[in-house]
Amino acid sequence: LLVSPICPENETALMFERVLKSIKLTLDDALHLEPERLSMLGEHQLEWVWFAGCEADQSIKAKHLTSPLL
């Protein structure tokens, strides 16, 4: 799950796809969610949550990655 105020487009989408590919995932395996919608996330089986350009939500039970905005 990518949590970011902006959905990757163009060059950033290609970079996001390369990052996913490096961990053997595809764009079809990933989702984007704006930080303000994170509270809508119900039961999940997420393994990783990437917070890009926003503060990480420590209440999410998954591995976290944080970075500047893509």
The first five atom37 places (N, CA, C, CB, O) and aatype in JSON, in Angstrom:
{
  "aatype": [10, 10, 19, 15, 14, 9, 4, 14, 6, 2, 6, 16, 0, 10, 12, 13, 6, 1, 19, 10, 11, 15, 9, 11, 10, 16, 10, 3, 3, 0, 10, 8, 10, 6, 14, 6, 1, 10, 15, 12, 10, 7, 6, 8, 5, 10, 6, 17, 19, 17, 13, 0, 7, 4, 6, 0, 3, 5, 15, 9, 11, 0, 11, 8, 10, 16, 15, 14, 10, 10],
  "atom_mask": [
    [1, 1, 1, 1, 1],
    [1, 1, 1, 1, 1],
    [1, 1, 1, 1, 1],
    [1, 1, 1, 1, 1],
    [1, 1, 1, 1, 1],
    [1, 1, 1, 1, 1],
    [1, 1, 1, 1, 1],
    [1, 1, 1, 1, 1],
    [1, 1, 1, 1, 1],
    [1, 1, 1, 1, 1],
    [1, 1, 1, 1, 1],
    [1, 1, 1, 1, 1],
    [1, 1, 1, 1, 1],
    [1, 1, 1, 1, 1],
    [1, 1, 1, 1, 1],
    [1, 1, 1, 1, 1],
    [1, 1, 1, 1, 1],
    [1, 1, 1, 1, 1],
    [1, 1, 1, 1, 1],
    [1, 1, 1, 1, 1],
    [1, 1, 1, 1, 1],
    [1, 1, 1, 1, 1],
    [1, 1, 1, 1, 1],
    [1, 1, 1, 1, 1],
    [1, 1, 1, 1, 1],
    [1, 1, 1, 1, 1],
    [1, 1, 1, 1, 1],
    [1, 1, 1, 1, 1],
    [1, 1, 1, 1, 1],
    [1, 1, 1, 1, 1],
    [1, 1, 1, 1, 1],
    [1, 1, 1, 1, 1],
    [1, 1, 1, 1, 1],
    [1, 1, 1, 1, 1],
    [1, 1, 1, 1, 1],
    [1, 1, 1, 1, 1],
    [1, 1, 1, 1, 1],
    [1, 1, 1, 1, 1],
    [1, 1, 1, 1, 1],
    [1, 1, 1, 1, 1],
    [1, 1, 1, 1, 1],
    [1, 1, 1, 0, 1],
    [1, 1, 1, 1, 1],
    [1, 1, 1, 1, 1],
    [1, 1, 1, 1, 1],
    [1, 1, 1, 1, 1],
    [1, 1, 1, 1, 1],
    [1, 1, 1, 1, 1],
    [1, 1, 1, 1, 1],
    [1, 1, 1, 1, 1],
    [1, 1, 1, 1, 1],
    [1, 1, 1, 1, 1],
    [1, 1, 1, 0, 1],
    [1, 1, 1, 1, 1],
    [1, 1, 1, 1, 1],
    [1, 1, 1, 1, 1],
    [1, 1, 1, 1, 1],
    [1, 1, 1, 1, 1],
    [1, 1, 1, 1, 1],
    [1, 1, 1, 1, 1],
    [1, 1, 1, 1, 1],
    [1, 1, 1, 1, 1],
    [1, 1, 1, 1, 1],
    [1, 1, 1, 1, 1],
    [1, 1, 1, 1, 1],
    [1, 1, 1, 1, 1],
    [1, 1, 1, 1, 1],
    [1, 1, 1, 1, 1],
    [1, 1, 1, 1, 1],
    [1, 1, 1, 1, 1]
  ],
  "atom_positions": [
    [[0.85, -1.17, 0.0], [0.0, 0.0, 0.0], [0.89, 1.22, 0.0], [-0.96, 0.0, 1.21], [1.78, 1.35, 0.85]],
    [[0.67, 2.13, -0.94], [1.36, 3.41, -0.97], [0.42, 4.46, -0.4], [1.81, 3.79, -2.42], [-0.66, 4.68, -0.94]],
    [[0.83, 5.09, 0.68], [0.06, 6.18, 1.27], [0.8, 7.46, 0.92], [-0.11, 6.01, 2.84], [1.92, 7.69, 1.37]],
    [[0.14, 8.3, 0.13], [0.78, 9.53, -0.35], [-0.3, 10.51, -0.77], [1.74, 9.23, -1.53], [-1.35, 10.11, -1.27]],
    [[-0.05, 11.81, -0.55], [-1.05, 12.79, -0.97], [-1.23, 12.85, -2.49], [-0.65, 14.15, -0.46], [-2.24, 13.34, -2.98]],
    [[-0.25, 12.34, -3.23], [-0.29, 12.39, -4.69], [-0.05, 11.0, -5.25], [0.76, 13.4, -5.25], [0.9, 10.31, -4.86]],
    [[-0.9, 10.58, -6.17], [-0.73, 9.29, -6.84], [0.41, 9.42, -7.86], [-2.05, 8.83, -7.54], [0.45, 10.38, -8.62]],
    [[1.33, 8.46, -7.88], [2.43, 8.53, -8.85], [1.92, 8.58, -10.29], [3.37, 7.33, -8.66], [1.0, 7.85, -10.67]],
    [[2.53, 9.44, -11.07], [2.21, 9.57, -12.5], [3.49, 9.7, -13.29], [1.27, 10.79, -12.76], [4.52, 10.13, -12.77]],
    [[3.42, 9.32, -14.55], [4.54, 9.48, -15.48], [5.83, 8.9, -14.92], [4.73, 10.95, -15.82], [5.9, 7.7, -14.65]],
    [[6.86, 9.74, -14.74], [8.17, 9.26, -14.29], [8.11, 8.65, -12.9], [9.18, 10.39, -14.32], [8.78, 7.65, -12.63]],
    [[7.32, 9.25, -12.01], [7.25, 8.69, -10.65], [6.52, 7.34, -10.65], [6.53, 9.68, -9.7], [6.84, 6.47, -9.84]],
    [[5.57, 7.17, -11.54], [4.89, 5.87, -11.65], [5.86, 4.81, -12.16], [3.67, 5.98, -12.6], [5.82, 3.66, -11.71]],
    [[6.72, 5.18, -13.09], [7.72, 4.24, -13.59], [8.71, 3.86, -12.49], [8.47, 4.83, -14.79], [9.09, 2.7, -12.36]],
    [[9.12, 4.85, -11.69], [10.02, 4.58, -10.59], [9.35, 3.68, -9.55], [10.48, 5.9, -9.93], [9.96, 2.74, -9.04]],
    [[8.08, 3.96, -9.25], [7.31, 3.14, -8.31], [7.23, 1.7, -8.82], [5.9, 3.72, -8.1], [7.38, 0.75, -8.05]],
    [[6.98, 1.55, -10.11], [6.91, 0.22, -10.71], [8.24, -0.52, -10.59], [6.49, 0.32, -12.18], [8.26, -1.72, -10.33]],
    [[9.36, 0.19, -10.79], [10.68, -0.44, -10.65], [10.93, -0.89, -9.21], [11.78, 0.53, -11.1], [11.49, -1.96, -8.97]],
    [[10.52, -0.06, -8.24], [10.67, -0.44, -6.83], [9.85, -1.69, -6.55], [10.23, 0.72, -5.89], [10.34, -2.62, -5.9]],
    [[8.62, -1.72, -7.03], [7.77, -2.9, -6.84], [8.41, -4.14, -7.47], [6.38, -2.67, -7.44], [8.44, -5.21, -6.87]],
    [[8.91, -3.97, -8.68], [9.52, -5.09, -9.39], [10.72, -5.64, -8.61], [9.96, -4.66, -10.8], [10.97, -6.85, -8.63]],
    [[11.46, -4.76, -7.93], [12.63, -5.21, -7.17], [12.24, -6.11, -6.0], [13.42, -4.0, -6.66], [13.06, -6.88, -5.51]],
    [[11.0, -6.0, -5.54], [10.53, -6.88, -4.47], [9.49, -7.89, -5.01], [9.91, -6.05, -3.32], [8.67, -8.42, -4.27]],
    [[9.58, -8.11, -6.31], [8.77, -9.13, -7.0], [7.26, -8.88, -6.9], [9.07, -10.5, -6.43], [6.47, -9.8, -6.71]],
    [[6.89, -7.61, -7.05], [5.48, -7.21, -7.1], [5.23, -6.45, -8.39], [5.09, -6.35, -5.87], [6.17, -5.98, -9.04]],
    [[3.96, -6.34, -8.76], [3.58, -5.56, -9.93], [2.66, -4.42, -9.49], [2.88, -6.45, -10.99], [2.24, -4.37, -8.33]],
    [[2.36, -3.52, -10.41], [1.41, -2.45, -10.1], [0.05, -3.01, -9.71], [1.27, -1.5, -11.29], [-0.68, -2.4, -8.92]],
    [[-0.3, -4.17, -10.27], [-1.58, -4.8, -9.91], [-1.61, -5.27, -8.46], [-1.85, -5.99, -10.83], [-2.69, -5.43, -7.88]],
    [[-0.44, -5.47, -7.88], [-0.35, -5.91, -6.48], [-0.41, -4.74, -5.5], [0.93, -6.69, -6.26], [-0.56, -4.94, -4.3]],
    [[-0.29, -3.51, -6.01], [-0.18, -2.33, -5.15], [-1.45, -1.48, -5.2], [1.02, -1.49, -5.57], [-2.21, -1.52, -6.16]],
    [[-1.63, -0.73, -4.14], [-2.74, 0.22, -4.05], [-2.2, 1.56, -3.59], [-3.84, -0.29, -3.08], [-1.19, 1.63, -2.9]],
    [[-2.89, 2.63, -3.98], [-2.56, 3.98, -3.51], [-3.73, 4.49, -2.68], [-2.26, 4.95, -4.69], [-4.89, 4.29, -3.03]],
    [[-3.4, 5.15, -1.59], [-4.41, 5.72, -0.72], [-3.9, 7.06, -0.2], [-4.77, 4.76, 0.46], [-2.75, 7.15, 0.24]],
    [[-4.74, 8.09, -0.24], [-4.36, 9.38, 0.32], [-4.36, 9.27, 1.84], [-5.33, 10.51, -0.16], [-5.15, 8.52, 2.41]],
    [[-3.47, 10.02, 2.52], [-3.38, 9.92, 3.98], [-4.71, 10.17, 4.69], [-2.36, 10.91, 4.5], [-5.0, 9.51, 5.7]],
    [[-5.51, 11.09, 4.2], [-6.79, 11.39, 4.86], [-7.8, 10.26, 4.73], [-7.37, 12.67, 4.29], [-8.8, 10.24, 5.45]],
    [[-7.56, 9.33, 3.84], [-8.46, 8.18, 3.65], [-7.97, 6.93, 4.4], [-8.6, 7.86, 2.17], [-8.63, 5.89, 4.38]],
    [[-6.84, 7.04, 5.04], [-6.26, 5.88, 5.72], [-7.17, 5.34, 6.8], [-4.92, 6.25, 6.31], [-7.17, 4.14, 7.07]],
    [[-7.95, 6.19, 7.42], [-8.87, 5.75, 8.47], [-9.96, 4.83, 7.92], [-9.51, 6.96, 9.16], [-10.6, 4.11, 8.68]],
    [[-10.17, 4.84, 6.6], [-11.17, 3.99, 5.97], [-10.67, 2.55, 5.78], [-11.58, 4.57, 4.62], [-11.43, 1.65, 5.45]],
    [[-9.37, 2.36, 6.0], [-8.78, 1.04, 5.84], [-9.27, 0.15, 6.97], [-7.23, 1.12, 5.82], [-9.0, 0.41, 8.14]],
    [[-9.97, -0.89, 6.62], [-10.5, -1.81, 7.63], [-9.53, -2.95, 7.86], [0.0, 0.0, 0.0], [-8.31, -2.77, 7.83]],
    [[-10.08, -4.13, 8.1], [-9.26, -5.33, 8.27], [-8.41, -5.51, 7.01], [-10.13, -6.6, 8.54], [-8.89, -5.32, 5.89]],
    [[-7.18, -5.85, 7.21], [-6.29, -6.01, 6.06], [-5.24, -7.07, 6.37], [-5.62, -4.67, 5.69], [-5.05, -7.47, 7.52]],
    [[-4.58, -7.49, 5.33], [-3.46, -8.42, 5.46], [-2.24, -7.81, 4.8], [-3.8, -9.79, 4.84], [-1.46, -8.51, 4.14]],
    [[-2.07, -6.52, 4.98], [-0.95, -5.82, 4.38], [0.35, -6.27, 5.03], [-1.11, -4.3, 4.51], [0.43, -6.46, 6.24]],
    [[1.35, -6.43, 4.19], [2.68, -6.74, 4.72], [3.5, -5.46, 4.82], [3.39, -7.79, 3.83], [4.24, -5.27, 5.79]],
    [[3.37, -4.58, 3.81], [4.14, -3.34, 3.76], [3.23, -2.15, 3.52], [5.22, -3.41, 2.68], [2.27, -2.24, 2.75]],
    [[3.55, -1.03, 4.17], [2.9, 0.24, 3.89], [4.0, 1.27, 3.68], [1.91, 0.68, 5.06], [4.87, 1.45, 4.54]],
    [[3.97, 1.94, 2.54], [4.97, 2.94, 2.19], [4.31, 4.3, 2.34], [5.53, 2.74, 0.74], [3.37, 4.63, 1.62]],
    [[4.8, 5.09, 3.28], [4.32, 6.44, 3.52], [5.26, 7.4, 2.79], [4.23, 6.77, 5.05], [6.41, 7.56, 3.21]],
    [[4.78, 8.02, 1.73], [5.61, 8.92, 0.92], [5.05, 10.34, 1.0], [5.67, 8.44, -0.56], [3.95, 10.61, 0.52]],
    [[5.82, 11.22, 1.6], [5.39, 12.62, 1.69], [4.36, 12.87, 2.76], [0.0, 0.0, 0.0], [3.67, 13.89, 2.73]],
    [[4.25, 11.96, 3.72], [3.3, 12.13, 4.82], [3.82, 11.38, 6.04], [1.87, 11.62, 4.42], [4.75, 10.57, 5.94]],
    [[3.22, 11.65, 7.16], [3.64, 11.02, 8.41], [3.12, 9.58, 8.47], [3.14, 11.83, 9.62], [1.98, 9.31, 8.1]],
    [[3.97, 8.68, 8.95], [3.57, 7.28, 9.09], [2.55, 7.12, 10.21], [4.8, 6.39, 9.37], [2.66, 7.76, 11.26]],
    [[1.58, 6.28, 9.99], [0.57, 5.96, 10.99], [1.02, 4.7, 11.71], [-0.87, 5.78, 10.35], [0.96, 3.6, 11.15]],
    [[1.48, 4.85, 12.94], [2.03, 3.73, 13.69], [0.98, 2.72, 14.11], [2.75, 4.24, 14.91], [1.32, 1.62, 14.55]],
    [[-0.3, 3.06, 13.98], [-1.36, 2.12, 14.37], [-1.58, 1.03, 13.32], [-2.66, 2.86, 14.61], [-2.22, 0.02, 13.6]],
    [[-1.04, 1.22, 12.12], [-1.16, 0.22, 11.06], [-0.22, -0.94, 11.38], [-0.84, 0.83, 9.65], [0.99, -0.75, 11.54]],
    [[-0.78, -2.12, 11.48], [0.01, -3.31, 11.81], [0.61, -3.9, 10.54], [-0.86, -4.36, 12.54], [0.06, -4.83, 9.95]],
    [[1.73, -3.33, 10.13], [2.47, -3.79, 8.96], [3.86, -3.19, 9.03], [1.73, -3.41, 7.61], [4.12, -2.3, 9.84]],
    [[4.73, -3.66, 8.18], [6.07, -3.06, 8.08], [5.91, -1.7, 7.42], [7.06, -3.98, 7.28], [5.1, -1.53, 6.51]],
    [[6.69, -0.71, 7.88], [6.58, 0.65, 7.37], [7.83, 1.06, 6.62], [6.32, 1.63, 8.51], [8.95, 0.7, 6.99]],
    [[7.62, 1.8, 5.56], [8.69, 2.49, 4.84], [8.24, 3.93, 4.75], [8.97, 1.85, 3.41], [7.1, 4.2, 4.39]],
    [[9.12, 4.86, 5.06], [8.78, 6.28, 4.92], [9.8, 6.95, 4.02], [8.73, 6.99, 6.31], [10.99, 6.61, 4.04]],
    [[9.32, 7.91, 3.23], [10.2, 8.63, 2.32], [9.58, 9.99, 2.02], [10.44, 7.82, 1.01], [8.41, 10.23, 2.32]],
    [[10.38, 10.87, 1.42], [9.79, 12.11, 0.91], [8.79, 11.79, -0.19], [10.89, 13.08, 0.39], [8.72, 10.65, -0.67]],
    [[8.04, 12.78, -0.59], [7.09, 12.63, -1.69], [7.8, 12.1, -2.92], [6.4, 13.98, -2.0], [8.9, 12.53, -3.24]],
    [[7.18, 11.16, -3.61], [7.79, 10.59, -4.82], [7.85, 11.62, -5.92], [7.01, 9.37, -5.3], [8.33, 11.33, -7.02]]
  ]
}
